[in-house]
């Protein structure tokens, strides 16, 4: 692993010769593709704003290729192979179990609303638990919730998914569908396209329209069941090495902090806009949106309740009022949705 990372670092040194001109240059890894909307419309503008508010004393640069795999982002920051990174929180359940509440079924709103709510919930309930003590947390974000897509017939009841083969995002989505009696194929999203295009599955679950378009599978879907609160929503953490953060002057740390937390969460409005556009285009190309019946929603909620209870129990073990935190998060997400 580290031999490959070393090769990437050599490439970084060659590609970024201007790094030394800033008083402090932070190398922040971005494992998503360079042209992903999160990098283009959220991370890069944030980096520009960091340089602006610190009057050039702190500069953020991104490696031309990812340093380490998605799973390695926590460690490459902790060991200071890079100065900062973002990571999918589903990959750090053993380190940051509390923020997993954002992934629970039927509790989603807009990406901006959920991101703001998650940060507020972290500050109010989670920070005291010290799950991010190995790094310095700058922001938490949540992407749009995933839905149920069908290639053949509309999904209007729990019976409609029973015995039907679906690709599902590993984790909450795959667990929920499995409990509903579906035949689940759970793989990384990168392998979804061949399963859908090849007819191996009859539908896919757990990704928003923007990702269904990006992975080129939305064109195979005839129906999308838009479950209130969504099936699951992926959340991410943005963080830097603690020693690196401490090396920045107090004034510049304060300036960067004004761009972090809730302020950073507000940047996710651009992701909501992108997802809305992807949905509009999919509908224009023939995708039919299906509203589930109250009975179907109740059935899904019954399947989801054990997941809620499991998360609450884990939070209680960490001396966090899990029930109160979950209720607070969902209420804030709903209130902040636009």
PyMOL commands that set and color helices and strands:
alter all, ss='L'
color gray80, all
select helices_A, chain A and resi 2-15+17-21+37-53+70-78+89-92+98-103+111-129+158-160+172-179+189-197+209-214+218-220+242-247+250-258+261-266+269-284+294-317+322-336
alter helices_A, ss='H'
color red, helices_A
select strands_A, chain A and resi 24-29+58-61+84-88+135-142+147-150+165-169+183-187+203-207+223-225+235-241+288-290
alter strands_A, ss='S'
color yellow, strands_A
deselect
rebuild
show_as cartoon
